[in-house]
Every structure is written in C-alpha cells, then in structure tokens.
Amino acid sequence: MKNTKKSGSAARKKHNSLRDHMLYNILVINPGSTSTKIALFQNNYCIKTLTVSHDPEDLKQFSDVTLDQLEYRKKAILETLEKEDIDIHTLDAVVGRGGYMKPVESGTYLIDERMVEDLKHPWSEHASNLGGVIAKEIADSVGIPAYTVDPVCVDEMVPVAKITGVKGFSRHAKWHPLNQKAVIRRLAKDLDLDINDLSVIVVHMGGGISIGAHRNGKCIDVNNCIDGQGAFSPNRAGTMNFGDVIDMCFSGKYTKSEVIKHCIGQGGLVSYFGTDDVRVIEERAQTDEFAALVLEAMAYQISKSVGENAIALKGQVDAIILTGGLARSKFLVEKIEEYAGFLAPVYLYPGEYEMIALAKGAYRALSGQEPAKTYDPAPFLAPDDPIHG
C-alpha cells in the first residue's frame, strides 16, 4: 500500500486557518434501515456523534419507507437532540444524506421543494430518501439552509456507458458516490493534488461493492451494485447468467421476492457460508481451501472490474483506491493488489466517511469554497426510461 501522508503547502494551510476562524454549527443526518446516525460538526470537526435506534417492531407499522416514517424519525431525532442539549436554534445548516430523486451530477445541493417532492416519490425505496426531507423540515423550522451532498442518485456516466443492448433500458448508476467522492478528496489532499487532475478507480467494498472510474472529478462509469451488478459481494450475487435467472423466475419454485432475496440479500458469501461477516470467513479460510477459494474469487471478480474501469479511463489510471469496511480485510486487499496492482498504485482508505463527507460538503457551501448547486435532474436518460419521469 502507498503511504498517503503528505502535507500541503504552507500557503494553503494559512488560507485554511483563516477560513476556519468562522465557526459554523452543522447538523448531519444519515438514515439507515433501522437507525439514524446524527452528528454535530463545527466546520469540519466532529463535536458529537449519536445513533438514534428505531425499534424494528415500530417500523413494521409503516408500509412506505419515506412518507410513513417521516414524522416518526423526525420526532426521534428532535427528542435525541433535546436530551443531548443541542439547541437547533444554534445551528447554521442541516445536511442530510440524499436519496433516489432524479439523477444529478455530484456536488453539494441546496434542498428545495422540488427535491423534497421527488424524495417523497422516489424511483427506488431506500432509507436515504428520508435524509433530505428531514433535513429540510428541521432547517425550515429555524430559518437556515438545508443541504445534501453527493446523493445516491449521482449519475455522471458518459452516454456510451448508458447503453444496455435492449431498447428502452438504460444502465443506472446506483452506487456509493458519497464515500467514493470523499476518498478521492482525501487522496488529492494527501498527495497535494487537484481532484480535477486525477484519473482514479475507486473500489467501495461493503455489503454491496461499487467500482467507479473517475476522471476530472466525474464518475464516468460505475456498476449498479444496489441491484447486484458487478462482482459478487458479502450478500449480493453479482452479475449472473440471464438464462439461470430466467429459469429460476419461471421454475414455479420461487416468488418474485424470493428470487430477489436469492440474488440480493442472500447471495454472495451468504449463499455459500450463511454469513456475510468476512472476518469469520477469512479466519475459516486459513484451514478451509473452499473458503479461501471463494474469498479469492470475490477479489478476482473485483479485480476484473477494476480492469474494466481502466478501459473506461483509456489506460490513464493514476491510482486505485480501496475503501469501505472490507478494505480492512488483509486477505482481500492483498489479493486485489496481486491481481490489479500492475495497473496503478493502490491506496487504502478503509471504512466509510459518510458523516464527515456530508459535513464537509455543507461547510464548503457555507464558507463559500464551493457554491451550492440547484437541483436540476440530468436529462440524458432514454426518453422511455422509467426513472426519466
């Protein structure tokens, strides 16, 4: 692995020090399936992190993730803030994780009514759809701006990458833009480079594995990992043979939801070992040849996808970044570097940086470093694509 610890210029440090003299209080909201992470930041510095847990039995009463859970989750967040003596009237901004509104380019967005409306009627169900709506309602109550940063609907794929081979169907970017963009910024800072001058392949390895080709600040191609496209992962089957899936669908043995679970949720490592805990399987692989083979197969498929993205970048690859929880796996990291390390230097940023990435995006907007964008959905989808709307 490459050592990325390199200090920036003295002039940049002085400029940052002067800018950081103005303190902004920023509330970060990141909804998950059964909990909501919240944090209070002053500029880029985290003051407090909290997890608001939601009782699964309470959640069962809601049929719709976004609309039905809105008031329940917002109330839980406000009660937690009150218990922690965090006065929302002292905030300068609220930033929420962005969900499945219509596709946009990356960046920090001011949440407006048009965005809220699309988040309330998303084209894909996900807890992140609640982030922007809750942020907007809390911010409006005290008269401050609400932002979202690199939402999950970011789609910067070049037109040639959108084509599927079946008219009326486009490739969709459903991936991890918030964390992928964050680690590129970290690499650029560590190497004292401009993010817009880098051509980078980012491998985000979590429950789903997304691999993106980034050029000049844009992700020009990426797999739809949410629906299981690409390398298989801890709980997703990855790209499969059409014939096998079609046979499964029409076998009469499975319902639609059961087929989906086979591929997404109960696929990947879960299918082979009954667990998606890579630590358990990595330990087992020390004495179990089959466990070692399956883990290597996952690294092998990830590496092949890295190679595909090198083609998307026309061979001009400055770095390969490994991130996400599985970037802590010594076995996977070493195998990926063994297979794909000849393409470019490999840099390691294990874990996820979602909360700080959200806070930093809001801070860039508040401090004038980066003007907040207005929600303007990307127009390049096929006219008959169902999410064009």
KEPAGU-982631 format. One line per field, with one value per residue (C-alpha): chain; z, y negated, x negated; residue number from 0. Coordinates in Angstrom, 1 decimal, padded with zeros to 4 digits. Each point is the difference from the previous one (the first is absolute). Layout:
BEGIN
ch (A/...)
Z (Z/...)
Y (Y/...)
X (X/...)
i (NUM/...)
//
This chain:
BEGIN
ch (A/A/A/A/A/A/A/A/A/A/A/A/A/A/A/A/A/A/A/A/A/A/A/A/A/A/A/A/A/A/A/A/A/A/A/A/A/A/A/A/A/A/A/A/A/A/A/A/A/A/A/A/A/A/A/A/A/A/A/A/A/A/A/A/A/A/A/A/A/A/A/A/A/A/A/A/A/A/A/A/A/A/A/A/A/A/A/A/A/A/A/A/A/A/A/A/A/A/A/A/A/A/A/A/A/A/A/A/A/A/A/A/A/A/A/A/A/A/A/A/A/A/A/A/A/A/A/A/A/A/A/A/A/A/A/A/A/A/A/A/A/A/A/A/A/A/A/A/A/A/A/A/A/A/A/A/A/A/A/A/A/A/A/A/A/A/A/A/A/A/A/A/A/A/A/A/A/A/A/A/A/A/A/A/A/A/A/A/A/A/A/A/A/A/A/A/A/A/A/A/A/A/A/A/A/A/A/A/A/A/A/A/A/A/A/A/A/A/A/A/A/A/A/A/A/A/A/A/A/A/A/A/A/A/A/A/A/A/A/A/A/A/A/A/A/A/A/A/A/A/A/A/A/A/A/A/A/A/A/A/A/A/A/A/A/A/A/A/A/A/A/A/A/A/A/A/A/A/A/A/A/A/A/A/A/A/A/A/A/A/A/A/A/A/A/A/A/A/A/A/A/A/A/A/A/A/A/A/A/A/A/A/A/A/A/A/A/A/A/A/A/A/A/A/A/A/A/A/A/A/A/A/A/A/A/A/A/A/A/A/A/A/A/A/A/A/A/A/A/A/A/A/A/A/A/A/A/A/A/A/A/A/A/A/A/A/A/A/A/A/A/A/A/A/A/A/A/A/A/A/A/A/A/A/A/A/A/A/A)
Z (000.0/-000.7/002.9/-000.7/002.9/-001.7/001.3/-002.2/-000.7/002.7/-002.0/-000.1/003.7/000.8/-002.3/001.7/003.5/-000.8/-001.5/002.9/002.4/-000.9/001.9/-001.6/002.0/-002.3/000.8/-002.1/-000.5/-001.6/000.1/-000.1/-000.1/003.8/001.3/-000.8/000.6/001.0/000.7/001.0/-001.8/000.3/-003.4/-000.8/003.6/001.5/003.5/000.7/-001.8/001.0/-001.3/000.2/000.1/-001.3/001.4/-002.8/001.4/-000.3/-003.6/-000.9/000.2/-003.0/-003.5/-001.7/001.0/-000.9/000.5/002.9/002.1/-000.4/003.1/002.1/-000.8/000.2/003.4/001.2/-001.3/001.7/003.3/-000.1/-000.8/003.0/002.3/-001.1/000.6/-003.7/-000.8/-003.7/000.2/000.3/-003.3/-003.2/-002.3/-000.1/-002.5/-000.8/-002.0/-003.4/-001.4/-003.3/-001.5/-003.7/-001.2/000.6/-000.2/003.1/002.3/002.9/-000.6/001.7/000.8/-001.5/-000.3/-003.4/001.5/003.0/-002.2/-002.0/003.2/001.2/-003.2/-000.7/-002.9/002.5/003.6/002.4/003.5/-001.4/-001.6/003.4/000.6/-002.2/001.0/003.7/-000.4/-001.9/002.6/002.9/-001.8/-001.0/003.5/001.1/-003.3/-001.1/-003.2/-000.5/-002.3/-001.4/-001.3/-002.7/000.3/-000.9/-003.3/-001.4/-003.6/-002.0/-002.3/-003.5/-002.7/-001.4/003.4/000.3/-002.9/001.0/-003.2/000.5/-001.2/002.8/002.7/001.2/002.3/003.4/002.4/003.3/002.1/002.9/-001.3/003.4/001.2/-003.4/-000.5/003.6/-000.3/-003.3/001.8/002.8/-002.5/-001.8/003.3/001.1/-003.3/-000.2/-003.3/-001.6/-000.1/-003.5/-001.2/001.1/-001.9/002.8/000.4/003.4/001.4/002.7/001.8/002.4/-000.1/-003.6/-002.1/-002.3/-002.3/-001.7/-002.6/000.9/-002.5/000.6/003.0/-001.7/000.3/-003.6/000.5/003.0/000.7/001.4/003.2/001.8/-002.4/000.1/-003.2/-000.1/002.3/002.6/003.5/003.5/-000.6/-003.8/-002.8/-002.4/-003.8/-000.9/-003.1/-001.4/-000.7/003.6/001.4/-002.6/000.8/003.7/-000.6/-002.0/001.9/002.1/003.2/000.9/000.4/-001.4/003.5/000.5/-003.3/001.0/003.4/-001.7/-001.9/002.3/003.8/-000.1/-002.9/000.1/003.1/001.8/-002.7/000.5/003.8/001.6/001.2/-001.6/002.7/-001.9/003.2/000.7/-003.5/-000.1/003.2/-001.4/-003.2/001.9/000.3/-002.6/-003.6/-001.3/002.2/-001.3/-003.6/000.4/001.6/-002.7/-002.6/001.4/-000.1/-003.6/-001.1/001.6/-001.7/-003.4/000.5/000.8/-003.3/-001.8/001.6/-001.2/-003.5/000.7/001.0/-003.2/002.1/001.7/003.6/002.7/002.9/001.2/003.3/002.3/002.5/002.0/002.9/-002.0/-000.7/003.5/-001.3/-000.4/-002.2/-002.4/-000.2/-000.7/-002.7/-001.7/000.0/-001.4/-002.9/-000.8/001.6/-003.4/-001.3/002.5/003.6/002.6/002.9/003.0/001.8/002.0/001.4/-001.0/000.2/-000.6/003.1/-000.5/-003.7/000.5/002.5/-002.2/-002.9/002.0/001.4/-003.5/-001.0/003.2/-000.2/-003.7/-001.1/-002.3/-001.0/000.8/-003.1/-000.9/-000.5/-003.8/-000.9/-002.7/-003.4/-001.7/000.8/-002.8/-000.6/000.9/003.0/003.1/002.2/-002.5/001.4)
Y (000.0/-003.5/-002.4/-003.0/-002.2/-003.1/-003.5/-002.8/-003.3/-002.7/-002.4/002.3/000.7/-003.7/-000.5/002.8/-001.3/-003.4/001.5/002.4/-003.0/-000.3/002.8/001.6/002.4/002.8/002.8/003.1/002.6/003.4/002.4/003.8/002.8/000.4/-003.1/-003.6/-001.3/-003.6/-002.2/-003.5/-001.6/-003.3/-000.6/003.2/001.1/002.5/-001.1/002.9/003.1/001.7/003.0/-000.2/003.7/000.8/003.0/002.5/000.6/-003.7/000.0/002.9/-002.3/-002.0/001.3/-002.8/-000.9/-003.6/-001.4/002.2/-000.2/-003.7/-001.4/003.0/-000.4/-003.8/000.1/002.5/-002.2/-003.1/001.8/001.3/-003.5/-001.4/002.7/-000.9/-003.7/-000.8/-003.1/000.0/-003.8/-000.1/001.9/-001.7/002.9/003.5/002.5/003.3/003.0/-000.2/002.7/001.1/-003.2/-000.3/000.3/-002.9/-000.7/000.1/-003.0/-001.8/-000.8/-002.5/002.1/-001.7/000.9/001.7/002.3/000.8/000.9/002.4/001.5/000.6/001.8/001.8/002.4/002.4/000.7/-000.7/-001.5/-002.7/-001.6/-001.2/-001.9/-003.0/-000.3/000.0/-002.4/-002.4/000.1/-000.6/-002.7/-001.8/-000.1/-002.2/-001.8/001.4/001.8/003.8/001.8/003.4/001.2/002.5/001.8/003.7/-001.1/-001.6/001.0/-001.4/003.0/-000.9/000.8/003.0/001.6/-000.4/002.4/003.5/001.7/000.0/-003.0/-001.8/001.1/-002.1/000.9/-001.8/-001.3/001.5/000.0/-001.8/-003.5/-001.6/002.2/000.4/-003.8/-000.5/002.4/-001.7/-003.3/001.6/001.4/-003.3/-001.8/002.6/-000.3/-003.7/000.3/-001.5/002.5/-001.1/001.1/003.6/003.1/002.5/003.3/000.3/003.3/-000.3/003.3/000.5/002.0/-001.1/-000.6/-003.0/-000.7/-003.4/-001.6/-003.6/-002.5/-003.8/000.1/002.0/003.7/000.9/003.7/002.1/003.2/000.2/001.7/-000.6/002.4/002.4/-000.8/000.5/002.2/002.1/-001.4/001.1/000.2/-000.6/002.5/-002.5/000.3/003.4/001.9/-001.2/003.6/001.2/-003.0/000.4/003.8/-000.9/-002.5/002.4/003.2/-000.4/000.6/-003.7/-003.2/-003.2/-001.1/003.3/-000.3/-003.5/001.3/002.8/-002.7/-003.0/000.7/003.7/000.1/-000.2/001.2/000.6/002.5/002.0/-000.3/-001.3/-003.2/-003.3/-000.5/000.0/000.2/003.4/001.3/-001.3/001.8/003.2/-000.4/000.7/003.7/000.3/000.1/-000.7/-003.1/-001.3/000.7/-001.9/-003.0/000.0/000.2/-003.1/-001.8/001.4/-001.4/-003.4/-000.1/000.8/-002.9/-002.2/001.0/-000.9/-003.4/-000.4/000.4/-002.7/-002.3/001.1/001.3/-003.3/001.1/-002.1/002.1/002.8/-000.7/002.7/-001.1/001.2/002.4/002.9/-002.1/001.2/003.5/000.9/002.9/-001.9/-003.0/002.1/002.0/-003.1/-001.6/003.3/000.1/-003.7/-001.8/000.0/-002.6/-002.8/-000.6/001.4/-002.3/001.2/-002.1/002.6/-000.7/-002.5/-003.8/-000.9/-002.2/-002.1/-000.2/-001.4/-002.5/-001.1/-000.5/-002.2/-001.9/-000.6/-001.6/-002.1/-001.2/-000.9/002.5/001.8/-001.6/002.2/001.4/-000.2/003.2/000.6/003.6/001.4/000.1/002.8/003.1/001.7/-001.7/003.3/000.8/000.5/-002.4/-002.8/-001.1)
X (000.0/-001.1/-000.6/002.3/-001.2/-001.3/000.5/001.4/-001.7/-000.5/002.1/002.9/-000.3/000.1/003.0/001.9/-000.9/001.5/003.1/000.5/000.1/003.7/001.8/003.1/002.2/001.1/002.5/-000.5/002.8/-000.7/003.0/-000.6/002.5/000.5/-001.9/-000.8/-003.6/-000.2/-003.0/-000.8/-002.9/-001.8/-001.3/-001.9/-000.4/002.4/001.2/002.5/001.2/003.2/002.0/003.8/001.2/003.5/001.8/000.6/003.5/000.7/-001.2/002.3/003.0/-001.3/000.7/-002.0/-003.6/000.1/003.5/001.1/-003.2/-000.6/001.7/-001.0/-003.7/000.0/001.6/-002.6/-002.9/001.4/000.5/-003.5/-001.4/002.0/-001.3/-003.6/000.6/-000.5/002.1/001.0/000.2/-003.8/-000.5/-001.1/001.0/001.4/-001.3/001.7/-001.1/001.6/002.2/001.6/001.3/-000.7/-003.7/-002.3/-003.8/-002.1/-000.3/001.7/003.7/002.3/003.1/003.1/003.6/-000.4/-002.7/002.2/002.9/-002.2/-001.4/003.5/000.8/-003.4/-000.7/-001.6/000.9/-002.9/-000.3/-002.3/003.1/000.9/-003.3/000.7/003.7/-000.7/-003.0/002.3/002.8/-002.4/-001.9/003.2/001.3/-003.0/-000.5/-003.4/-001.1/000.2/-002.4/-000.7/-003.4/-000.8/003.4/000.4/001.7/-003.2/-000.3/-002.9/-000.4/-001.0/002.6/-001.9/000.1/003.8/000.8/001.2/000.8/003.7/002.0/001.8/-002.4/-002.9/-002.8/000.6/-002.6/001.1/-003.2/-001.9/-000.7/-000.3/-002.8/-001.7/-000.2/-001.2/-002.9/-001.1/000.0/-002.1/-002.5/-000.3/-000.6/-002.6/-001.8/000.4/001.7/003.2/002.9/000.8/-003.4/000.3/001.2/000.8/001.8/001.8/001.0/002.6/000.4/002.9/003.2/000.0/-003.1/-000.1/-002.9/-000.2/-002.2/-000.6/-001.5/-000.4/002.4/002.7/000.9/000.3/000.9/001.1/001.9/003.5/-001.0/003.3/001.7/-002.9/-001.8/-003.8/-002.1/001.8/-000.1/000.7/003.7/000.5/-000.4/-001.5/000.4/001.6/000.9/003.3/001.0/-000.4/001.9/002.8/000.3/000.2/002.8/002.1/-000.7/003.1/-002.1/-000.5/002.0/-001.3/-001.2/-001.8/-001.8/-001.2/-001.1/-002.0/-001.9/000.0/-000.1/-000.7/-002.4/-003.8/-001.8/003.3/001.0/-003.2/-000.5/003.2/-001.8/-001.2/-002.6/-003.3/-002.0/001.6/-000.6/-003.6/-000.7/001.5/-002.0/-003.2/000.9/002.9/-001.1/003.5/000.5/-003.4/001.1/003.3/-001.7/-002.6/002.8/001.5/-003.3/-000.5/003.4/-000.7/-003.4/001.6/002.4/-003.0/-001.4/003.2/-000.1/-003.6/001.4/002.6/-002.9/-001.9/-002.8/-000.8/000.3/-001.7/001.2/002.2/001.7/001.4/002.6/003.0/000.1/-001.6/-003.0/-001.0/-000.3/-003.7/000.9/002.1/-002.3/-003.1/001.8/001.4/-003.4/-001.5/002.5/000.4/-003.0/-001.8/002.5/-000.7/-001.1/002.5/001.0/002.0/002.7/001.9/003.4/002.6/-000.2/003.7/000.6/-003.1/000.5/003.5/-001.3/-002.9/002.4/002.2/-003.0/-001.3/003.3/000.3/-003.6/000.2/-002.6/002.6/003.3/002.9/001.7/003.7/001.8/000.2/000.5/-002.3/001.7/-001.9/002.1/001.8/003.5/001.8/-002.2/002.4/-002.0/-000.1/003.4)
i (0/1/2/3/4/5/6/7/8/9/10/11/12/13/14/15/16/17/18/19/20/21/22/23/24/25/26/27/28/29/30/31/32/33/34/35/36/37/38/39/40/41/42/43/44/45/46/47/48/49/50/51/52/53/54/55/56/57/58/59/60/61/62/63/64/65/66/67/68/69/70/71/72/73/74/75/76/77/78/79/80/81/82/83/84/85/86/87/88/89/90/91/92/93/94/95/96/97/98/99/100/101/102/103/104/105/106/107/108/109/110/111/112/113/114/115/116/117/118/119/120/121/122/123/124/125/126/127/128/129/130/131/132/133/134/135/136/137/138/139/140/141/142/143/144/145/146/147/148/149/150/151/152/153/154/155/156/157/158/159/160/161/162/163/164/165/166/167/168/169/170/171/172/173/174/175/176/177/178/179/180/181/182/183/184/185/186/187/188/189/190/191/192/193/194/195/196/197/198/199/200/201/202/203/204/205/206/207/208/209/210/211/212/213/214/215/216/217/218/219/220/221/222/223/224/225/226/227/228/229/230/231/232/233/234/235/236/237/238/239/240/241/242/243/244/245/246/247/248/249/250/251/252/253/254/255/256/257/258/259/260/261/262/263/264/265/266/267/268/269/270/271/272/273/274/275/276/277/278/279/280/281/282/283/284/285/286/287/288/289/290/291/292/293/294/295/296/297/298/299/300/301/302/303/304/305/306/307/308/309/310/311/312/313/314/315/316/317/318/319/320/321/322/323/324/325/326/327/328/329/330/331/332/333/334/335/336/337/338/339/340/341/342/343/344/345/346/347/348/349/350/351/352/353/354/355/356/357/358/359/360/361/362/363/364/365/366/367/368/369/370/371/372/373/374/375/376/377/378/379/380/381/382/383/384/385/386/387/388)
//
